[in-house]
Amino acid sequence: MRQTSLIVSGLIALAMGLGPVPASRAQTSIEGARRIVVLSDLHMGVGRDAAGAWHPFEDFRWAIELELFLRALDAERPGATDLILNGDTFELLQAETTECTYDDATLGCTEPAALARLERVLGAHTAEMAALGAFARAGANRVVLVPGDHDAALLFPTVGARALAAFDVPAERVLLATNGSWRSADGLIHVEHGHQLETRADRFEGWPSPFITQSGRQHLARPWGQRTVQALVDAHEAQYPIIDNLADASAGLRFALSATGATDAGEAAPALLRYLLFRMSWQQFRMDLDRGDVEPPVWNLAAVRAEGPAFLVASLPDDDRFKPLATRALDAGRLDGLVDALNDDDLRALCDQRAAVRRARRRFERILTQLDPLGPPLVECPRTPETTGPRFEYFWQSRDRLFLRHLEALEDGERQVAVFVHGHTHLADYRQGNFTRVEAGRSYVVDGFSPVPNAVTPVVINGGAWQRTVTPVMLDRVKAERQVSDAELLETLQPEQLPPCYSFVQIDAYRDRPGPPTLRYWRQGEDEAWSMAGRCGRGISG
């Protein structure tokens, strides 16, 4: 089987000199060893309002920081960098106007409407585009735009062409990844936004052609996750501007619903519950503890299905802000049939997550950033009798299966991906390295993880967002210190008060095979000076 082949060869892929990928898959043409830097989720949006204040929808308020970062980045290795803007560079979903709203909720913007939105964004971010253009002109640097779910409209021909023109550089210095992802010329490094992973609620059918034609007009499609939450996020962000700056969109929505005192999610409850359950980020857990001979348990899915929708509500910790709304929906019978809509892999993923949360909270693993490790543990799903012992404590098989399937689909028959970089969730992988690789007598700490247990390749890494972000755990700590409610906290905090720290992935220049990817940060220290660092330092100000 191809997947078995991927697992086996994943152990040795970096050690083999295999042939080049077809030209159609290669996005790099400049000769020589080049550094690769990946920035995700800038979300440059509508800018300022008529009074000159930042619009609540605007998440990217960091033009000066971006210019300083790009200068420092080029100074480290002058003129030999592929800078990959890995999706959601432009915020083309949130807007003050309603020209992309239709009775048919599956329809999004037409090409002219999307172009008009991009023009507004470009007009609001001329300084940022100038800084990116200056970087692209330096030496042999180049910038690549990879579309994400919030700027999928770049795949409209006129919208993509306008975005490229805004960099004001020769055509060979800025490219649009019209196939929806970027692949290094040797085929070893693959970069994509991440919304197209199998379980993602923002996944488009037909990607990289995310369009629907109706009544002779072509529209962007709207994935089910976007249809479920975007209007809610828009409505609440006007009052609470930081909810889009949480290190996961679902966490921001949970805080917003709590702040407004919502007690009933109504008919939206089933879709919201499914969205929130499957937005949990695997990288929040301590994966480095699960190596050696530990094996995954086998969950008793028949017993799980017998629990019905109560199983889904029980998959939320008692301190989850959405649990009261989910419980009310369960009592009202609104969740009936929801379990039947989930396949076995979905149920296994929820069982894996429940077990991981239970273990983390029982061990007080403070590495958790999305979920307070001091809260009540979840109850595990029932296991089959033969996998109840302590040997069966590897809870990442769903994560591994998800990424192995995705990597298998990326195979081109000649070279397999050694490094897979994504974003989308806004939560960067834990920086200090999840495992160690020993090569030629040297030991390397590797950020990210390998979906092949006890192996070091392929490496999967999430670079987070080049944004000021905050985790739910950090917000809860500030709330406790200030002794305020969720509403009071969200009403007073502005994005500018969040930690001045921006994450990105770097892969150093190489000739034959890539070294381990590194998660780095551009951060401001207590002395107000900016520098590259291995972690964020400052907390919430004000």
C-alpha positions as CSV (number, residue, x, y, z in Angstrom):
1,M,0.0,0.0,0.0
2,R,1.2,3.5,-0.7
3,Q,0.6,4.6,2.9
4,T,2.8,1.7,4.1
5,S,5.4,2.7,1.6
6,L,5.3,6.3,3.0
7,I,5.8,5.1,6.6
8,V,8.7,2.9,5.8
9,S,10.5,5.3,3.5
10,G,9.7,8.2,5.8
11,L,12.4,6.8,8.1
12,I,15.1,7.2,5.4
13,A,13.7,9.8,3.0
14,L,16.2,12.4,4.0
15,A,19.1,10.0,3.5
16,M,18.4,9.2,-0.1
17,G,19.2,11.1,-3.2
18,L,16.1,10.7,-5.3
19,G,15.2,12.3,-8.6
20,P,13.7,15.8,-9.1
21,V,10.0,16.5,-9.0
22,P,8.2,17.3,-12.2
23,A,8.3,20.9,-13.3
24,S,4.6,21.3,-12.6
25,R,5.1,20.6,-8.9
26,A,8.2,22.8,-8.6
27,Q,7.7,26.4,-7.5
28,T,11.4,27.3,-7.1
29,S,13.6,28.1,-10.0
30,I,16.4,30.3,-8.7
31,E,19.6,28.3,-8.5
32,G,21.8,27.8,-5.4
33,A,21.2,26.9,-1.8
34,R,18.4,29.0,-0.4
35,R,16.8,29.7,3.0
36,I,13.1,29.1,3.3
37,V,11.0,31.3,5.7
38,V,7.3,30.7,6.1
39,L,4.9,33.3,7.5
40,S,1.2,32.4,8.0
41,D,-2.0,34.2,8.8
42,L,-1.2,37.9,8.6
43,H,-4.8,38.7,7.9
44,M,-4.3,42.2,6.5
45,G,-7.8,43.6,6.4
46,V,-10.0,46.7,6.2
47,G,-7.6,49.0,8.1
48,R,-9.0,52.1,9.8
49,D,-12.5,53.5,10.1
50,A,-13.6,56.9,8.9
51,A,-12.5,58.5,12.2
52,G,-9.0,57.1,11.8
53,A,-9.3,54.5,14.5
54,W,-8.5,50.8,13.8
55,H,-11.6,49.0,12.6
56,P,-12.4,46.1,15.0
57,F,-12.1,43.7,12.1
58,E,-8.4,44.7,11.5
59,D,-6.1,42.1,13.0
60,F,-2.8,43.3,11.3
61,R,-1.7,46.5,12.9
62,W,2.0,45.8,12.7
63,A,3.4,47.5,9.7
64,I,6.5,48.8,11.5
65,E,7.2,45.5,13.1
66,L,6.9,43.8,9.7
67,E,9.3,46.2,8.0
68,L,11.9,45.8,10.9
69,F,11.5,42.0,10.7
70,L,12.1,41.8,6.9
71,R,15.2,44.0,7.2
72,A,16.6,41.9,10.0
73,L,15.7,38.7,8.1
74,D,17.6,39.8,5.0
75,A,20.5,41.0,7.0
76,E,21.0,37.5,8.4
77,R,21.4,36.0,4.9
78,P,21.4,38.7,2.3
79,G,19.4,38.1,-0.9
80,A,19.0,34.3,-0.8
81,T,15.6,33.6,0.7
82,D,12.3,32.2,-0.4
83,L,9.7,34.0,1.7
84,I,6.5,32.0,1.7
85,L,3.3,33.9,2.8
86,N,1.4,30.8,3.7
87,G,-2.3,31.7,3.4
88,D,-4.6,34.3,4.8
89,T,-2.1,37.0,4.0
90,F,-5.2,39.1,3.1
91,E,-8.4,39.1,5.0
92,L,-11.0,38.9,2.2
93,L,-13.9,37.3,4.3
94,Q,-14.5,40.0,6.9
95,A,-15.8,43.3,5.5
96,E,-18.2,46.0,6.4
97,T,-20.1,45.5,3.1
98,T,-22.6,42.8,2.3
99,E,-22.0,42.4,-1.5
100,C,-20.9,38.8,-0.9
101,T,-24.0,37.7,1.0
102,Y,-26.6,35.6,-0.7
103,D,-29.7,33.6,0.3
104,D,-27.8,30.5,-0.7
105,A,-25.3,30.3,2.2
106,T,-22.9,28.2,0.1
107,L,-22.2,31.1,-2.2
108,G,-19.4,33.6,-1.5
109,C,-17.9,36.5,-3.4
110,T,-18.0,36.8,-7.2
111,E,-14.7,37.8,-8.8
112,P,-15.6,41.5,-9.1
113,A,-16.7,41.6,-5.5
114,A,-13.5,39.9,-4.3
115,L,-11.4,42.2,-6.3
116,A,-13.1,45.2,-4.7
117,R,-12.4,43.8,-1.3
118,L,-8.7,43.2,-2.2
119,E,-8.4,46.8,-3.4
120,R,-9.7,48.0,0.0
121,V,-7.2,45.8,1.8
122,L,-4.3,47.0,-0.4
123,G,-5.2,50.6,0.1
124,A,-5.2,50.1,3.9
125,H,-1.8,48.3,3.9
126,T,0.5,50.2,1.5
127,A,3.3,50.3,4.0
128,E,3.3,46.5,4.4
129,M,3.2,45.9,0.7
130,A,6.1,48.3,0.2
131,A,8.1,46.4,2.8
132,L,7.4,43.1,1.2
133,G,8.3,44.5,-2.2
134,A,11.6,45.8,-0.9
135,F,12.4,42.4,0.5
136,A,11.6,40.7,-2.8
137,R,13.8,43.1,-4.7
138,A,16.8,42.6,-2.5
139,G,19.5,40.2,-3.9
140,A,17.9,37.1,-5.2
141,N,15.0,37.0,-2.7
142,R,11.6,36.0,-3.7
143,V,8.1,36.0,-2.3
144,V,5.5,33.3,-2.9
145,L,1.8,33.8,-2.1
146,V,0.0,30.6,-1.0
147,P,-3.8,31.0,-0.9
148,G,-5.6,30.2,2.4
149,D,-9.2,29.9,3.3
150,H,-9.6,33.6,4.0
151,D,-7.9,34.7,0.8
152,A,-9.0,31.8,-1.4
153,A,-10.2,34.6,-3.7
154,L,-6.6,35.0,-4.9
155,L,-7.4,32.0,-7.1
156,F,-9.7,34.2,-9.2
157,P,-7.4,35.3,-12.1
158,T,-7.9,39.1,-11.8
159,V,-7.7,39.0,-8.0
160,G,-4.4,37.0,-8.0
161,A,-2.9,39.3,-10.7
162,R,-3.8,42.4,-8.7
163,A,-2.2,41.0,-5.6
164,L,1.0,40.2,-7.4
165,A,1.1,43.7,-9.0
166,A,0.8,45.3,-5.5
167,F,4.3,44.1,-4.7
168,D,5.7,46.3,-7.5
169,V,8.6,43.9,-8.3
170,P,9.6,42.0,-11.4
171,A,7.4,39.1,-12.2
172,E,10.0,36.5,-11.3
173,R,10.3,37.9,-7.8
174,V,6.8,37.2,-6.6
175,L,4.7,34.2,-7.5
176,L,1.2,33.0,-6.7
177,A,0.9,29.3,-5.9
178,T,-2.1,28.7,-8.2
179,N,-2.0,25.0,-7.4
180,G,-2.9,25.9,-3.8
181,S,0.5,25.0,-2.2
182,W,4.2,25.5,-2.6
183,R,6.8,22.8,-3.2
184,S,10.5,23.2,-3.2
185,A,12.3,22.3,-6.5
186,D,13.8,19.2,-5.0
187,G,10.3,18.1,-3.8
188,L,11.4,17.7,-0.2
189,I,9.6,20.7,1.4
190,H,5.9,21.2,1.1
191,V,4.1,24.3,2.4
192,E,0.4,24.8,2.5
193,H,-2.0,26.8,4.6
194,G,-3.6,23.8,6.3
195,H,-7.3,24.3,5.8
196,Q,-7.4,21.4,3.3
197,L,-6.5,18.8,5.8
198,E,-9.2,16.1,5.9
199,T,-11.1,17.0,9.0
200,R,-10.9,20.8,8.7
201,A,-14.2,22.6,8.7
202,D,-12.8,25.2,6.3
203,R,-11.9,22.7,3.6
204,F,-13.0,23.5,0.1
205,E,-14.3,20.8,-2.3
206,G,-12.4,20.9,-5.6
207,W,-9.3,22.8,-4.2
208,P,-7.5,24.6,-5.8
209,S,-10.6,25.5,-7.7
210,P,-12.9,26.6,-4.9
211,F,-15.7,27.9,-7.0
212,I,-19.4,27.4,-7.6
213,T,-21.2,28.5,-10.8
214,Q,-24.8,29.6,-10.4
215,S,-27.0,31.5,-12.8
216,G,-24.0,32.0,-15.1
217,R,-21.8,33.6,-12.4
218,Q,-18.8,32.1,-10.7
219,H,-18.7,32.4,-6.9
220,L,-16.3,31.4,-4.2
221,A,-17.7,28.4,-2.3
222,R,-18.3,28.8,1.4
223,P,-17.2,25.7,3.4
224,W,-19.5,24.5,6.2
225,G,-17.2,25.8,8.9
226,Q,-17.3,29.3,7.4
227,R,-21.0,29.1,7.2
228,T,-21.3,28.1,10.8
229,V,-19.1,30.6,12.6
230,Q,-18.1,33.6,10.4
231,A,-21.3,35.6,11.0
232,L,-20.9,35.0,14.8
233,V,-17.3,36.0,14.8
234,D,-18.1,39.2,12.8
235,A,-20.9,40.1,15.1
236,H,-18.8,39.6,18.3
237,E,-15.5,41.1,17.1
238,A,-17.1,44.5,16.7
239,Q,-17.5,44.5,20.5
240,Y,-14.5,42.3,21.4
241,P,-11.6,43.1,18.9
242,I,-9.2,40.5,20.3
243,I,-11.3,37.4,19.8
244,D,-9.8,36.9,16.3
245,N,-6.3,37.2,17.9
246,L,-6.7,34.1,20.2
247,A,-4.4,31.3,19.2
248,D,-7.4,29.4,17.9
249,A,-10.6,30.9,16.4
250,S,-12.8,28.5,18.3
251,A,-11.3,29.7,21.6
252,G,-12.2,33.3,20.7
253,L,-15.8,32.2,19.9
254,R,-16.1,30.4,23.2
255,F,-14.9,33.5,25.1
256,A,-17.3,35.8,23.1
257,L,-20.3,33.6,23.7
258,S,-19.5,33.5,27.4
259,A,-18.9,37.3,27.5
260,T,-22.4,38.0,26.0
261,G,-24.0,35.7,28.5
262,A,-25.4,33.4,25.8
263,T,-27.4,30.5,27.3
264,D,-28.8,28.9,24.2
265,A,-27.1,28.3,20.8
266,G,-30.5,27.5,19.2
267,E,-30.6,25.6,15.9
268,A,-26.9,26.4,15.3
269,A,-25.9,24.2,18.3
270,P,-25.1,21.0,16.4
271,A,-22.9,22.6,13.8
272,L,-21.2,24.8,16.5
273,L,-20.5,21.7,18.7
274,R,-19.0,19.8,15.8
275,Y,-16.9,22.8,14.7
276,L,-15.6,23.3,18.3
277,L,-14.8,19.7,18.9
278,F,-12.8,19.3,15.8
279,R,-10.8,22.5,16.2
280,M,-8.8,21.2,19.1
281,S,-5.1,21.6,18.3
282,W,-2.9,18.4,18.7
283,Q,0.2,20.5,19.2
284,Q,-1.0,21.7,22.6
285,F,-0.1,18.4,24.2
286,R,3.2,17.0,25.3
287,M,3.9,14.6,22.6
288,D,7.5,13.9,23.6
289,L,6.4,11.7,26.4
290,D,4.9,9.1,24.1
291,R,7.8,7.3,22.5
292,G,9.4,3.9,22.9
293,D,7.1,0.9,23.1
294,V,3.9,2.6,24.0
295,E,1.0,1.6,21.7
296,P,-2.4,3.2,20.9
297,P,-5.5,1.8,22.6
298,V,-8.4,0.4,20.5
299,W,-11.5,2.3,21.3
300,N,-14.8,0.4,21.6
301,L,-16.7,2.4,18.9
302,A,-19.9,0.3,19.3
303,A,-20.1,1.4,22.9
304,V,-19.3,5.0,21.9
305,R,-22.0,5.1,19.3
306,A,-24.4,3.6,21.9
307,E,-23.9,6.7,24.0
308,G,-25.4,8.9,21.3
309,P,-25.1,12.7,21.4
310,A,-24.2,12.5,25.1
311,F,-20.8,11.2,24.0
312,L,-20.2,14.5,22.2
313,V,-21.2,16.7,25.1
314,A,-19.0,14.6,27.4
315,S,-16.1,15.3,25.1
316,L,-16.1,18.9,26.3
317,P,-14.3,19.4,29.7
318,D,-16.6,20.7,32.4
319,D,-14.8,24.1,32.3
320,D,-15.3,24.5,28.6
321,R,-17.2,27.7,28.1
322,F,-19.4,26.1,25.4
323,K,-20.4,23.1,27.6
324,P,-23.5,24.7,29.1
325,L,-24.8,25.6,25.7
326,A,-24.1,22.1,24.4
327,T,-25.8,20.5,27.4
328,R,-28.9,22.6,26.8
329,A,-29.0,21.6,23.2
330,L,-28.7,17.9,24.3
331,D,-31.6,18.3,26.7
332,A,-33.6,19.9,24.0
333,G,-33.0,17.0,21.6
334,R,-31.2,19.2,19.0
335,L,-28.1,17.0,18.8
336,D,-30.0,13.8,17.9
337,G,-28.4,12.2,14.8
338,L,-25.1,14.1,15.1
339,V,-23.1,11.0,16.1
340,D,-24.5,9.2,13.1
341,A,-23.0,11.9,10.8
342,L,-19.5,11.1,12.1
343,N,-17.4,8.3,10.7
344,D,-15.3,5.9,12.8
345,D,-12.1,8.0,12.3
346,D,-14.0,11.1,13.7
347,L,-14.9,9.1,16.8
348,R,-11.4,7.8,17.2
349,A,-10.1,11.4,17.0
350,L,-12.4,12.5,19.8
351,C,-11.5,9.5,21.9
352,D,-7.8,10.2,21.4
353,Q,-8.3,13.9,22.4
354,R,-10.3,12.9,25.5
355,A,-7.6,10.5,26.6
356,A,-4.9,13.1,25.9
357,V,-6.7,15.8,27.9
358,R,-7.3,13.3,30.7
359,R,-3.7,12.4,30.9
360,A,-2.5,16.0,30.7
361,R,-4.7,17.2,33.5
362,R,-4.0,14.2,35.7
363,R,-0.3,14.9,35.3
364,F,-0.6,18.8,35.5
365,E,1.3,19.2,32.3
366,R,1.6,23.0,32.2
367,I,2.8,22.9,28.6
368,L,-0.8,23.1,27.6
369,T,-1.7,26.5,26.2
370,Q,-5.3,26.1,24.9
371,L,-6.7,24.3,27.9
372,D,-5.8,24.9,31.5
373,P,-4.1,21.8,32.8
374,L,-5.5,22.3,36.3
375,G,-9.1,21.8,35.3
376,P,-11.3,18.7,35.7
377,P,-10.1,15.7,33.6
378,L,-12.4,14.1,31.0
379,V,-13.6,10.5,31.2
380,E,-11.9,8.2,28.7
381,C,-13.8,6.4,26.0
382,P,-14.3,2.7,26.6
383,R,-11.4,0.6,25.3
384,T,-11.4,-3.0,24.1
385,P,-10.4,-5.3,27.0
386,E,-7.0,-6.3,25.5
387,T,-5.8,-2.6,25.3
388,T,-6.6,-1.5,28.9
389,G,-3.1,-1.8,30.3
390,P,-0.5,1.0,30.8
391,R,1.3,-0.1,27.6
392,F,-1.5,1.4,25.6
393,E,-1.0,5.1,26.2
394,Y,-0.1,6.5,22.8
395,F,-3.0,8.9,22.0
396,W,-1.8,10.4,18.7
397,Q,-2.8,7.8,16.2
398,S,-5.6,10.1,14.9
399,R,-3.2,12.9,14.4
400,D,-0.7,10.6,12.7
401,R,-3.3,9.0,10.5
402,L,-4.6,12.5,9.4
403,F,-1.1,13.7,8.3
404,L,0.0,10.4,6.8
405,R,-3.0,10.4,4.6
406,H,-2.4,13.9,3.5
407,L,1.3,13.3,2.9
408,E,0.4,10.2,0.9
409,A,-1.8,12.3,-1.3
410,L,1.1,14.6,-2.0
411,E,3.4,11.8,-3.3
412,D,4.5,12.4,-6.8
413,G,6.2,9.0,-7.3
414,E,9.7,10.3,-7.2
415,R,10.5,12.2,-4.0
416,Q,8.5,12.1,-0.8
417,V,8.0,15.1,1.4
418,A,10.6,15.5,4.2
419,V,9.2,18.7,5.8
420,F,5.6,19.7,5.8
421,V,4.8,23.2,7.0
422,H,1.3,24.5,7.7
423,G,-0.6,27.2,9.6
424,H,-4.3,28.0,9.8
425,T,-4.9,27.2,13.5
426,H,-2.8,30.2,14.6
427,L,-1.2,28.0,17.3
428,A,2.5,27.4,16.8
429,D,4.1,24.2,17.8
430,Y,5.9,24.1,21.1
431,R,9.3,25.6,20.5
432,Q,11.8,23.6,22.6
433,G,11.7,20.6,20.3
434,N,9.5,17.5,20.5
435,F,12.1,15.0,19.5
436,T,15.8,14.7,18.7
437,R,17.5,13.5,15.6
438,V,21.1,12.2,15.6
439,E,22.9,12.5,12.3
440,A,26.6,12.2,11.5
441,G,27.4,12.2,15.2
442,R,25.5,15.4,15.8
443,S,22.3,15.7,17.8
444,Y,19.5,18.0,16.5
445,V,16.5,19.2,18.5
446,V,13.6,19.1,16.1
447,D,10.5,21.3,16.4
448,G,7.2,19.9,15.2
449,F,6.6,16.1,15.2
450,S,6.8,13.1,12.9
451,P,3.5,11.2,12.2
452,V,5.6,8.0,12.1
453,P,6.1,6.8,15.7
454,N,9.7,6.6,16.7
455,A,10.8,8.2,13.5
456,V,12.1,11.7,12.7
457,T,10.9,12.1,9.2
458,P,8.7,13.3,7.7
459,V,8.6,16.4,10.0
460,V,5.3,18.2,10.3
461,I,5.4,21.7,11.8
462,N,2.8,24.4,12.4
463,G,4.3,27.9,12.3
464,G,1.3,29.6,14.0
465,A,0.4,33.2,12.9
466,W,2.6,36.2,12.2
467,Q,0.3,38.0,14.5
468,R,0.0,39.2,18.0
469,T,-1.9,36.3,19.6
470,V,-3.0,35.2,23.0
471,T,-3.8,31.8,24.4
472,P,-6.9,31.0,26.5
473,V,-4.7,30.0,29.4
474,M,-3.0,33.4,29.3
475,L,-6.4,35.2,29.1
476,D,-7.7,33.2,32.1
477,R,-4.6,34.2,34.2
478,V,-5.1,37.9,33.4
479,K,-8.8,37.6,34.2
480,A,-8.0,36.1,37.6
481,E,-5.3,38.7,38.3
482,R,-7.7,41.6,37.5
483,Q,-10.7,39.9,39.0
484,V,-13.0,40.8,36.1
485,S,-15.6,39.0,34.1
486,D,-15.1,37.6,30.6
487,A,-17.0,40.6,29.2
488,E,-15.0,43.1,31.1
489,L,-11.7,41.5,30.0
490,L,-12.6,41.3,26.3
491,E,-14.1,44.8,26.2
492,T,-10.9,46.4,27.6
493,L,-8.2,44.4,25.8
494,Q,-7.0,45.6,22.4
495,P,-4.7,43.7,20.0
496,E,-1.9,46.2,20.7
497,Q,-1.8,45.0,24.3
498,L,-1.1,41.4,23.3
499,P,2.5,40.1,23.5
500,P,4.7,41.8,20.8
501,C,5.8,38.5,19.3
502,Y,5.4,36.9,15.9
503,S,6.1,33.3,15.0
504,F,7.5,31.8,11.8
505,V,9.2,28.7,10.5
506,Q,12.7,28.7,9.0
507,I,14.5,26.0,7.1
508,D,18.2,26.9,6.6
509,A,19.8,26.8,3.1
510,Y,20.9,23.3,2.1
511,R,22.4,21.5,-0.9
512,D,21.3,17.9,-0.7
513,R,18.7,17.6,2.0
514,P,17.0,20.0,4.5
515,G,18.0,20.2,8.1
516,P,15.3,20.3,10.7
517,P,12.8,23.2,10.5
518,T,13.0,25.7,13.3
519,L,10.3,27.7,14.9
520,R,11.5,31.2,15.5
521,Y,10.0,34.5,16.9
522,W,10.4,38.1,16.1
523,R,9.8,39.7,19.5
524,Q,10.2,42.9,21.4
525,G,12.1,42.6,24.7
526,E,11.5,44.5,27.9
527,D,14.1,47.0,26.7
528,E,11.8,47.7,23.7
529,A,14.5,46.4,21.3
530,W,13.4,43.9,18.6
531,S,15.3,40.7,17.9
532,M,15.0,37.1,16.7
533,A,14.4,34.6,19.5
534,G,13.4,31.1,20.3
535,R,10.4,31.9,22.3
536,C,8.1,34.8,23.3
537,G,8.9,36.7,26.4
538,R,6.5,39.5,27.3
539,G,2.9,39.0,28.4
540,I,-0.3,41.2,28.1
541,S,0.3,44.8,28.9
542,G,-2.0,47.5,30.2
